[in-house]
């Protein structure tokens, strides 16, 4: 990536950024590492996000700095009524665009509004077992009403009809690590399937994560059992806790970079106050770790 600053550290060479622009969510995943209640409190963000104008300015600065790909996340980013404006702005500035979503708000009309500005959708689908989904909190109506397998597959058909590229993100927990999820994944046929070991982050998921953590050996067993889908041309991308740590450039709802190097979120100064280069120096992100986890691919 081409950066406009003269002195580059490892984090500034990473070409993609995850912008967690939105704290609100319509599910209650008990293992979520990005609840951002600390950000709402400490940064006096009662609604859990910056105004649209400031978010657009952050997108502009990221593009100017040379980031090639932007991934909008939350919370649940599709609850943001002006998310399409951010996606369009990023595309206009030459970036590859992506969102991470639970899929509940993905409709034909929502995709129509984007005018083909969205390149990727990463659907968060951990299992299609309704009882497990309720125990995980991966469900609507306060974590009580899970989406069905057919609903997920319907959303996937809608995405593919519009020519948007599909990823699936699966958090592997104590509820699911023994599952064979290959039947669903073969039906969904994503280009990429990211498997994430449930990650404990202090201040984000302390209340429940102990009930959902798994050992590395359990995570690896899940990966080995399910990676047979590679025979169908699906790229499997496993990410253990170690691989996730310090391997992402991330921005919080208050417009600050953050890392998870110490097992908790450490935040930079605000991007709109100090700029991309200075703010990035406040966090730890390692290019080698980014490459090792497969962060660079044909996007």
NORKA-V772553 format. One record per residue. N is the residue number from 1. RES is the residue in three letters. SS is DSSP state (a for helix, b for strand, c for the rest). BURIAL is # if it has 16 or more other ideal C-beta (glycine too) atoms within 10 Angstrom, else .. Layout:
n={N:N}
res={RES:RES}
ss={SS:SS}
burial={BURIAL:BURIAL}
//
This chain:
n={1:2:3:4:5:6:7:8:9:10:11:12:13:14:15:16:17:18:19:20:21:22:23:24:25:26:27:28:29:30:31:32:33:34:35:36:37:38:39:40:41:42:43:44:45:46:47:48:49:50:51:52:53:54:55:56:57:58:59:60:61:62:63:64:65:66:67:68:69:70:71:72:73:74:75:76:77:78:79:80:81:82:83:84:85:86:87:88:89:90:91:92:93:94:95:96:97:98:99:100:101:102:103:104:105:106:107:108:109:110:111:112:113:114:115:116:117:118:119:120:121:122:123:124:125:126:127:128:129:130:131:132:133:134:135:136:137:138:139:140:141:142:143:144:145:146:147:148:149:150:151:152:153:154:155:156:157:158:159:160:161:162:163:164:165:166:167:168:169:170:171:172:173:174:175:176:177:178:179:180:181:182:183:184:185:186:187:188:189:190:191:192:193:194:195:196:197:198:199:200:201:202:203:204:205:206:207:208:209:210:211:212:213:214:215:216:217:218:219:220:221:222:223:224:225:226:227:228:229:230:231:232:233:234:235:236:237:238:239:240:241:242:243:244:245:246:247:248:249:250:251:252:253:254:255:256:257:258:259:260:261:262:263:264:265:266:267:268:269:270:271:272:273:274:275:276:277:278:279:280:281:282:283:284:285:286:287:288:289:290:291:292:293:294:295:296:297:298:299}
res={UNK:UNK:UNK:UNK:UNK:UNK:UNK:UNK:UNK:UNK:UNK:UNK:UNK:UNK:UNK:UNK:UNK:UNK:UNK:UNK:UNK:UNK:UNK:UNK:UNK:UNK:UNK:UNK:UNK:UNK:UNK:UNK:UNK:UNK:UNK:UNK:UNK:UNK:UNK:UNK:UNK:UNK:UNK:UNK:UNK:UNK:UNK:UNK:UNK:UNK:UNK:UNK:UNK:UNK:UNK:UNK:UNK:UNK:UNK:UNK:UNK:UNK:UNK:UNK:UNK:UNK:UNK:UNK:UNK:UNK:UNK:UNK:UNK:UNK:UNK:UNK:UNK:UNK:UNK:UNK:UNK:UNK:UNK:UNK:UNK:UNK:UNK:UNK:UNK:UNK:UNK:UNK:UNK:UNK:UNK:UNK:UNK:UNK:UNK:UNK:UNK:UNK:UNK:UNK:UNK:UNK:UNK:UNK:UNK:UNK:UNK:UNK:UNK:UNK:UNK:UNK:UNK:UNK:UNK:UNK:UNK:UNK:UNK:UNK:UNK:UNK:UNK:UNK:UNK:UNK:UNK:UNK:UNK:UNK:UNK:UNK:UNK:UNK:UNK:UNK:UNK:UNK:UNK:UNK:UNK:UNK:UNK:UNK:UNK:UNK:UNK:UNK:UNK:UNK:UNK:UNK:UNK:UNK:UNK:UNK:UNK:UNK:UNK:UNK:UNK:UNK:UNK:UNK:UNK:UNK:UNK:UNK:UNK:UNK:UNK:UNK:UNK:UNK:UNK:UNK:UNK:UNK:UNK:UNK:UNK:UNK:UNK:UNK:UNK:UNK:UNK:UNK:UNK:UNK:UNK:UNK:UNK:UNK:UNK:UNK:UNK:UNK:UNK:UNK:UNK:UNK:UNK:UNK:UNK:UNK:UNK:UNK:UNK:UNK:UNK:UNK:UNK:UNK:UNK:UNK:UNK:UNK:UNK:UNK:UNK:UNK:UNK:UNK:UNK:UNK:UNK:UNK:UNK:UNK:UNK:UNK:UNK:UNK:UNK:UNK:UNK:UNK:UNK:UNK:UNK:UNK:UNK:UNK:UNK:UNK:UNK:UNK:UNK:UNK:UNK:UNK:UNK:UNK:UNK:UNK:UNK:UNK:UNK:UNK:UNK:UNK:UNK:UNK:UNK:UNK:UNK:UNK:UNK:UNK:UNK:UNK:UNK:UNK:UNK:UNK:UNK:UNK:UNK:UNK:UNK:UNK:UNK:UNK:UNK:UNK:UNK:UNK:UNK:UNK:UNK:UNK:UNK:UNK:UNK}
ss={c:c:c:c:c:c:c:c:c:a:a:a:a:c:c:b:b:b:b:b:c:c:c:c:c:c:c:c:c:c:c:c:c:c:c:c:a:a:a:a:a:a:c:c:c:c:c:c:c:c:c:a:a:a:a:a:a:a:a:a:a:a:a:a:a:c:c:c:b:b:b:b:b:c:c:c:a:a:a:c:c:c:a:a:a:a:a:a:a:a:a:a:c:c:c:b:b:b:b:b:b:c:c:c:c:c:c:a:a:a:a:a:c:c:c:c:c:c:c:b:b:b:b:b:c:c:c:c:c:a:a:a:a:a:a:a:c:c:c:a:a:a:a:c:b:c:c:c:a:a:a:a:a:a:a:a:a:a:a:a:a:c:c:c:b:b:b:b:b:b:b:b:c:c:c:c:c:c:c:c:c:a:a:a:a:a:a:a:c:c:c:b:b:b:b:b:b:c:c:c:c:b:c:c:c:c:c:c:a:a:a:c:c:c:c:a:a:a:a:a:a:a:a:a:a:a:a:a:a:a:a:a:c:c:b:b:b:b:b:c:a:a:a:a:c:c:c:c:c:b:b:c:c:c:c:b:b:b:b:c:c:c:c:b:c:b:b:b:b:b:a:a:a:a:a:a:a:a:a:a:c:c:c:c:c:c:a:a:a:a:a:a:c:c:c:c:c:c:c}
burial={.:.:#:.:.:.:.:.:.:.:#:#:.:#:#:#:#:#:#:#:#:#:#:#:#:#:#:#:#:#:#:#:#:#:#:#:.:.:#:#:.:.:#:.:#:.:.:#:#:#:.:.:.:#:#:#:#:#:#:.:#:#:#:.:#:#:#:#:#:#:#:#:#:#:#:#:#:#:#:#:.:.:#:#:#:#:#:#:#:#:#:.:#:.:#:#:#:#:#:#:#:#:#:#:.:#:.:.:.:.:#:.:.:#:.:.:#:#:#:#:#:#:#:#:#:#:#:#:#:.:.:#:#:.:#:#:#:#:#:.:.:.:#:.:.:#:#:.:#:.:.:#:.:.:#:#:.:#:#:.:.:.:.:#:#:#:#:#:#:#:#:#:#:#:#:#:#:.:#:.:#:#:.:#:#:.:.:#:.:#:.:#:#:#:#:#:#:#:#:#:#:.:.:#:#:.:.:.:#:.:.:#:#:#:.:.:.:#:#:#:.:#:#:.:.:#:#:.:#:.:.:.:.:#:#:#:#:#:#:#:#:.:#:#:#:#:#:#:#:#:#:#:#:#:#:#:#:#:#:#:.:.:.:.:#:.:#:#:#:#:#:#:.:.:#:#:#:.:#:#:#:#:#:#:#:#:#:.:#:#:.:.:#:#:#:.:.:.:#}
//
